[in-house]
Amino acid sequence: MSDKSLNARISSYKKALASGEIQETYQRLVGIVQNLRTEFSKKYKGEFSVASVLHGYIDVTYFYLQNDYLKRNKLKFAIVFNHQQAHFELWLLGQTKDVQIRYWEKLKGVPWVNHEAMPEYSIFEVTLLADPDFDNITGLSESVNIAFGALSQEIFSTLEAHE
């Protein structure tokens, strides 16, 4: 982050927003996440409860998924659109920081878990779709769903093995 004061940054901020392109792109990306959430809600009805779409600052847009197993263990998944990377991620989160730390410690040896440092908001963050084709929403949704299906099964198997 720059050492510039907020006042010194305002001119650049105004220029970046002047065309309206950032706002329109952001709104369209959030719309894609909202559509994904609706699809997940339908596809996984009865298997997962799917929460509403939430917004980070301007960095992430996400929704939570939880099933009985995750709830019992005070965990939940988040399907996250990372705006800076412009890709989709799957996060495993704990209900509290203590739960996150406990599971991070348990899972450190798993390839998709950073064994050196726990992420700030999750136990782990793994890329679901690295290069989304935003002009092919159907294909994008299909790819996220397929990646989630495969990865969530692997995560459940791993969690059960570490109980």
Helices and strands as residue ranges (DSSP letters): H 6-18, H 21-43, E 49-50, E 54-55, E 60-66, H 68-72, E 75-82, E 87-94, H 97-107, E 124-129, H 137-161
